[in-house]
Amino acid sequence: MMKGCNFNILKGTHVSIALLTLGFVTVMLWAWEKNPFLATLLLAQQNFRLPSSGHREEVNESMLTKETKRVGERNASPTTSITTFTSEVKDSDGEELSTSKNTDCNYAKGRWVADSRRPFYSGFGCKQWLSGMWACRLTQRTDFSFEGYRWQPKYCKMPEFERFSFLRRMQDKTIAFIGDSLGRQQFQSMMCMASGGEESPEVEDVAREYGLVKPRGAKRPDGWVYRFPNTNTTILYYWSASLSDLVPINGTDRASDVAMHLDRPPAFLRRFLHRFDVLVLNTGHHWNRGKLTANRWVMHVNGKPNDNKELEDVRNAKNFTVHNVVRWLDSQLPSHPRLKTFFRTISPRHFHDGDWNTGGTCNNTVPLTGGSEVLQDESIDRVVESAVRGTKVKILDITAISQLRDEAHMSGYSIRPTQGINDCLHWCLPGVPDTWNELLIAQI
């Protein structure tokens, strides 16, 4: 009698456990189907990857060092060495995506999509690299929805950026940005992305190797150079707003006019080209009569003051210079077979009802009010597009995609705002320049 009772109790217990297990599995399957992010998260955990929105990579330096030792054993292409991103919006959008190495992809054709795992670094951090004047999180701004978007090319996959993988790929390599303050923003963005926005005391300041020391009385040096020692990856920025060679006409007079050699690349570029593995050039917004006059730049061609009437038009002078520097660079590439060169197109301005000094504003804070897609194949920046055509210099086309992001500028926000002055040229960081770097990395 007791044995039968125990058997019934045991049988009932097994049934209860089975019912509880079935119920738990049902709930999990329901949650899996209702919450794709859970599925993505679990897959990510299986691959030892963490969402980047936490602004902190849970991979220690010893792991990076071990991976660095194995980097010579792996010679994967950029599209295979980085785990691709499973987005909240289907990448394909009903269209077939390229599964090749994306060599024929037009990265400038596509759309902006919301991405809860952006940005790559915290807007409150990265103080080691990010200038306070561009850190919108430190200003009075309260809306930061502009941080939560990524660019999806139309017919090919964009590899997801992961900083340790990027540094391994860039082992023993130097990335150089040469251009104006928008180039400096892209450089600072790259430093924040590569460091995760974290304090990195191990990163070395090697500017002296390139002669970049702040001159006496100057506000800042002409550039910055930093090296990540674990992978010997160097990231550099040099200020050259016009990409022409600037030489004081009277070297002993600080107030001297400056010869602006339109047909000669900057001396810094000529001197250090052999040390670069990736080069990104840009110019644009300093090409106006006001800037030339303020900087005392005097156009020179063939080593003497310009006497070509056509080049007196600043737009023609810019076109002439861009074509010249691209032709020179293309002529140098056979001697530098490892060098990959890019000319970034112009970053758009979004001033309305005036300019920077006449009350112009860009007060919109709602993303993508002007649309989310770029459908044309050609670039808006026809000068750069025509200059690189037929050369081995690649176009880094960011103009049209950035044109859609008028809400992401500094606007009237700053640590010390000036009444009536709005910056509708430079971007908040983190922000749109991070995407420029994603496009760059995808093409390296």
C-alpha positions in Angstrom: 0.0 0.0 0.0 2.8 2.4 0.9 4.7 1.5 -2.3 1.7 2.3 -4.5 1.2 5.6 -2.8 4.9 6.5 -3.2 4.7 5.6 -6.9 1.7 7.8 -7.5 3.4 10.7 -5.7 6.5 10.2 -7.8 4.5 10.0 -11.0 2.6 13.1 -10.1 5.9 14.9 -9.4 7.3 14.0 -12.8 4.2 15.2 -14.6 4.4 18.5 -12.7 8.0 19.0 -13.7 7.2 18.1 -17.3 4.3 20.7 -17.3 6.5 23.4 -15.8 9.3 22.6 -18.3 6.8 22.8 -21.2 5.4 26.1 -19.9 8.9 27.6 -19.6 9.9 26.5 -23.1 6.6 27.9 -24.5 7.3 31.3 -22.8 10.8 31.4 -24.0 9.8 30.6 -27.6 7.1 33.3 -27.4 9.6 35.8 -26.1 12.1 34.8 -28.8 9.6 35.4 -31.5 8.2 38.6 -30.1 11.6 40.1 -29.2 14.2 39.6 -32.0 16.6 41.7 -30.0 16.7 38.8 -27.5 17.7 36.4 -30.3 20.3 38.8 -31.5 21.7 39.3 -27.9 21.9 35.5 -27.3 23.7 35.0 -30.6 26.0 37.9 -29.7 26.8 36.2 -26.4 27.5 33.0 -28.1 30.1 34.8 -30.2 31.6 36.6 -27.2 30.5 40.0 -28.5 28.8 42.7 -26.5 26.5 45.5 -27.7 28.5 48.7 -28.3 26.0 51.0 -26.7 27.5 50.3 -23.3 30.4 52.4 -24.4 32.8 49.8 -22.8 34.5 46.8 -24.4 34.7 44.0 -21.9 37.8 42.6 -23.5 41.1 43.2 -21.6 44.4 44.1 -23.0 45.8 40.7 -22.5 43.2 39.3 -24.8 44.1 41.9 -27.4 47.8 41.0 -27.0 47.1 37.3 -27.5 45.0 38.1 -30.6 47.8 40.3 -31.9 50.2 37.4 -31.8 47.8 35.4 -34.0 47.2 38.2 -36.5 49.9 36.9 -38.8 48.1 33.6 -39.0 44.9 35.3 -40.2 44.8 37.1 -43.5 41.1 37.5 -43.7 39.5 40.2 -45.9 37.8 43.2 -44.2 34.4 41.7 -44.8 35.2 38.5 -43.1 37.3 39.7 -40.2 34.4 41.7 -38.8 31.2 40.2 -37.6 28.3 41.7 -39.6 25.5 43.4 -37.8 22.0 42.0 -37.4 19.9 45.2 -37.4 16.5 46.0 -36.1 15.6 46.8 -39.8 16.3 44.1 -42.3 19.4 44.9 -44.3 18.1 43.5 -47.5 14.8 45.5 -47.5 13.7 42.9 -50.0 16.7 43.4 -52.2 19.7 41.1 -52.8 22.8 42.2 -51.1 26.3 41.6 -52.4 28.1 38.8 -50.8 31.4 39.7 -52.5 34.1 41.8 -50.9 32.0 44.9 -51.6 34.6 46.1 -54.1 32.0 47.4 -56.4 29.7 48.8 -53.7 28.5 52.4 -53.9 28.5 53.0 -50.1 27.0 56.5 -50.6 23.8 55.0 -52.0 21.4 53.7 -49.3 19.5 54.9 -46.2 19.8 55.9 -42.6 18.2 53.4 -40.2 17.6 53.6 -36.4 20.1 51.6 -34.4 19.8 51.2 -30.6 23.4 50.1 -30.4 24.8 53.4 -31.4 26.9 55.4 -30.6 30.3 53.6 -30.4 31.5 55.7 -27.5 30.0 58.0 -24.8 29.4 61.6 -25.5 30.3 62.3 -21.9 33.6 60.6 -22.2 36.5 60.4 -24.7 37.9 63.6 -23.2 41.4 62.4 -24.0 40.7 62.9 -27.7 37.5 64.8 -28.2 37.5 68.6 -28.1 35.0 70.0 -25.7 33.7 72.4 -28.3 32.4 69.4 -30.3 31.1 67.3 -27.4 27.4 68.0 -27.4 26.7 66.0 -24.3 28.6 68.5 -22.4 26.5 71.4 -23.6 22.9 72.6 -22.9 21.5 70.3 -25.6 18.9 67.9 -24.3 17.9 65.9 -27.4 20.4 63.3 -28.6 18.3 61.2 -30.9 20.9 62.1 -33.6 23.3 59.6 -32.0 21.1 56.6 -32.7 21.4 56.1 -36.5 23.6 54.1 -38.8 24.0 54.1 -42.6 22.9 51.1 -44.6 24.2 50.9 -48.2 21.6 49.8 -50.6 23.1 46.7 -52.2 25.9 45.6 -49.9 26.5 44.9 -46.2 28.3 47.4 -44.0 30.7 45.5 -41.7 30.0 46.3 -38.1 32.8 48.3 -36.4 34.5 46.6 -33.5 37.6 48.4 -32.2 39.8 45.5 -31.3 39.2 43.9 -34.7 39.9 47.2 -36.3 43.2 47.7 -34.5 44.3 44.1 -35.3 43.6 44.8 -39.0 45.6 48.0 -38.7 48.6 46.4 -37.0 51.9 48.2 -37.9 49.9 50.6 -40.1 49.5 54.4 -40.1 46.2 56.2 -40.9 46.6 59.8 -41.9 43.9 62.5 -42.1 45.0 65.7 -43.9 42.6 68.5 -44.4 40.6 71.2 -42.6 38.7 71.2 -39.3 36.1 68.7 -40.7 39.1 66.4 -41.2 40.1 67.0 -37.6 36.6 66.0 -36.5 36.9 62.8 -38.5 40.3 62.2 -36.8 38.9 62.8 -33.3 36.0 60.5 -34.2 38.5 57.8 -35.2 40.4 58.1 -32.0 37.3 57.8 -29.9 36.1 54.8 -31.9 39.5 53.0 -31.7 39.7 53.6 -28.0 36.1 53.1 -27.2 36.0 56.5 -25.7 37.9 55.2 -22.7 40.9 56.7 -21.0 43.9 55.0 -22.6 47.1 56.1 -20.9 49.0 53.5 -22.8 48.4 55.3 -26.1 51.6 57.2 -27.1 51.9 60.7 -28.3 54.4 60.5 -31.2 53.8 63.9 -32.8 57.5 64.7 -32.5 58.3 62.0 -35.0 56.5 64.1 -37.5 57.7 67.5 -36.4 54.3 68.4 -35.0 55.2 70.5 -31.9 53.1 73.6 -31.0 55.0 76.7 -32.1 55.6 79.4 -29.6 52.6 81.7 -29.4 50.3 79.3 -31.4 46.9 78.2 -30.1 47.5 74.6 -31.2 50.0 72.5 -33.1 49.5 71.8 -36.8 48.6 68.3 -36.1 48.4 65.3 -33.7 49.8 61.8 -33.9 48.9 58.9 -31.6 50.0 55.3 -31.5 48.3 52.2 -30.0 51.3 50.2 -28.7 49.7 46.8 -28.6 49.2 46.8 -32.4 51.6 49.6 -33.4 48.7 51.4 -35.0 49.3 55.1 -35.7 46.5 57.6 -36.3 47.5 61.1 -37.5 45.9 64.4 -38.4 47.6 67.3 -40.1 45.9 70.7 -40.7 46.0 71.7 -44.3 42.7 73.5 -45.1 43.5 74.1 -48.8 45.8 71.1 -49.6 48.1 73.5 -51.2 51.7 74.3 -50.1 51.8 77.3 -47.8 55.1 79.2 -47.6 55.6 82.6 -45.9 56.9 85.1 -48.5 59.1 86.6 -45.9 60.2 83.9 -43.4 61.5 86.5 -40.9 58.3 88.5 -40.7 55.3 86.9 -38.8 53.0 89.3 -40.5 54.2 88.3 -44.0 51.8 87.3 -46.8 51.8 83.5 -47.5 52.4 82.1 -50.9 49.6 79.6 -51.6 51.1 77.2 -54.2 48.0 75.8 -55.9 50.0 73.4 -58.0 52.1 72.0 -55.2 50.9 69.5 -52.4 51.7 70.4 -48.8 55.3 69.9 -47.8 54.2 67.7 -44.9 52.4 65.3 -47.3 55.3 65.2 -49.7 57.7 64.5 -46.8 55.8 61.8 -45.0 53.8 60.0 -47.7 56.1 57.0 -47.6 55.1 56.4 -43.9 51.3 56.2 -44.6 49.2 53.1 -45.2 45.8 54.9 -45.4 45.5 58.5 -46.4 42.3 60.6 -46.3 42.3 64.1 -47.8 39.7 66.8 -47.7 39.2 70.4 -48.4 36.4 72.8 -49.2 35.2 75.4 -46.7 38.2 77.6 -46.6 37.9 78.3 -50.3 36.3 81.7 -50.1 37.7 85.2 -50.5 37.2 86.0 -46.8 39.3 83.1 -45.6 42.1 83.9 -48.2 42.2 87.5 -47.1 42.1 86.7 -43.4 44.9 84.2 -43.7 46.9 86.5 -46.1 47.1 83.7 -48.6 48.3 84.8 -52.1 47.8 82.4 -54.9 51.0 81.2 -56.7 51.3 78.9 -59.7 54.6 77.7 -61.2 56.5 79.3 -58.3 55.3 82.8 -58.9 52.2 84.9 -58.2 49.2 83.8 -60.2 48.5 85.7 -63.4 45.8 83.4 -64.7 42.6 85.4 -64.7 40.4 82.2 -64.5 42.1 81.2 -61.2 41.2 84.5 -59.6 37.8 82.9 -59.2 38.1 81.0 -55.9 35.9 78.2 -57.1 38.2 77.6 -60.2 41.3 77.8 -57.9 39.9 75.1 -55.7 39.0 72.9 -58.6 42.5 73.4 -60.0 44.1 72.5 -56.7 42.0 69.4 -56.0 42.8 68.1 -59.5 46.5 68.8 -59.0 46.9 67.1 -55.7 45.0 64.0 -57.0 47.2 63.8 -60.1 50.3 64.1 -58.0 49.1 61.5 -55.5 48.2 59.1 -58.3 51.6 59.5 -59.8 53.2 58.5 -56.4 51.1 55.3 -55.9 53.3 53.0 -58.0 56.1 53.7 -55.6 53.9 53.1 -52.6 52.0 49.9 -53.5 50.6 49.4 -49.9 49.1 52.9 -49.7 45.3 53.2 -49.9 44.3 56.8 -50.7 40.9 58.5 -50.4 39.6 62.0 -51.1 36.6 62.7 -48.9 33.9 64.8 -50.4 32.8 68.1 -48.9 30.8 68.1 -45.7 27.5 70.0 -46.2 26.5 73.2 -44.4 22.9 73.7 -43.1 22.6 77.4 -42.4 19.1 78.8 -42.8 18.1 82.5 -42.9 21.7 83.7 -42.9 25.3 82.5 -42.6 27.4 81.9 -39.5 27.9 85.6 -38.8 24.6 86.9 -40.0 22.1 85.0 -37.8 22.0 81.7 -39.8 20.5 78.8 -37.8 20.0 75.1 -37.9 17.6 74.5 -35.0 15.9 71.3 -36.2 16.3 68.4 -33.7 14.1 65.9 -35.5 16.1 63.3 -37.5 15.6 62.8 -41.2 12.9 65.4 -41.8 14.3 65.8 -45.3 14.2 62.0 -46.0 16.3 59.0 -45.1 17.5 57.7 -48.5 20.2 58.6 -51.1 19.3 57.0 -54.5 21.5 58.7 -57.0 24.7 57.0 -58.2 26.8 60.1 -58.8 28.3 62.3 -56.1 27.0 65.8 -55.2 30.6 66.9 -55.0 31.4 67.0 -58.7 34.8 68.5 -58.2 36.2 65.5 -56.2 34.3 63.0 -58.3 35.8 64.4 -61.5 39.3 64.7 -60.0 39.5 61.0 -58.9 38.0 59.6 -62.1 40.5 57.5 -63.9 43.0 57.4 -61.0 43.7 55.0 -58.2 42.6 57.6 -55.6 39.2 56.5 -54.3 36.3 58.8 -53.4 35.0 58.8 -49.9 31.6 60.1 -50.7 29.8 61.5 -47.6 28.1 64.6 -48.9 24.6 63.4 -49.8 24.3 61.1 -46.7 25.3 64.0 -44.5 23.0 66.4 -46.2 20.1 64.4 -44.7 21.4 65.0 -41.1 20.8 68.7 -40.5 19.8 67.9 -36.9 23.2 66.7 -35.9 25.2 69.9 -36.1 26.6 71.9 -33.1 23.9 74.5 -33.8 23.8 77.1 -31.0 25.0 74.6 -28.4 28.4 75.0 -26.9 30.1 75.0 -23.5 30.2 78.8 -23.7 27.5 79.8 -26.2 27.7 83.1 -28.0 24.4 84.8 -28.6 23.4 84.8 -32.2 26.2 82.5 -33.4 25.3 79.0 -34.6 27.6 76.4 -35.9 25.8 74.6 -38.7 29.1 73.4 -40.3 30.7 71.2 -37.6 29.0 68.1 -36.2 28.3 66.9 -32.7 30.4 64.0 -31.6 29.6 61.2 -31.4 27.6 61.7 -34.5 27.8 61.8 -38.3 31.6 61.7 -38.7 31.6 58.3 -37.0 29.7 57.1 -40.1 32.3 58.7 -42.4 34.8 56.5 -40.6 32.6 53.4 -41.0 32.5 54.0 -44.7 36.3 54.5 -44.7 37.0 51.3 -42.8 34.6 49.3 -45.0 36.7 50.3 -48.1 40.2 49.8 -46.6 
